[in-house]
Amino acid sequence: MKIISFALIAIVVIFAINCSPTKHFEPSKSRQIKPNEVTAYHKAMELKIAWFPYADLQLKKTKANNWVIVESDSTKKGAIPVIMIAYPDSGDSVWVEMNTRNELLGKLIKHSLMTQQPIFEPYEDYLAQAKCSKCHPSNVKVDFDW
């Protein structure tokens, strides 16, 4: 008897849940993008890897008790890679060290492409000057602090 009562209650609950009124969904907005009909481009930006020569230097103390930086025969020489960002339209360029965090590098590139302002150091000053909110339409809500 308990099993039949439980089964009837379960059937009533399932029936009540499935027969409840459906929620009203509002239509969502969508856009159709036509990539073959570009209307404008922002200024070009070039990224290259540049190799800068280097020589390890030594700090030596002279007989006159002064310190000088010298290059010796045992000094290691080579080349280090850096990311060279160039702006062909203006002739500006900046080099970014390879140990720059990916998040920061991406943010610098995105801000420069969108605001068309060349990157400069210190990066904090650049990002403060090249804010998306300066030219982004105010009616479009975007989280700029991602």
Helices and strands as residue ranges (DSSP letters): H 2-18, E 46-55, E 58-61, E 67-70, E 77-87, E 92-97, H 102-115, H 123-129, G 132-134
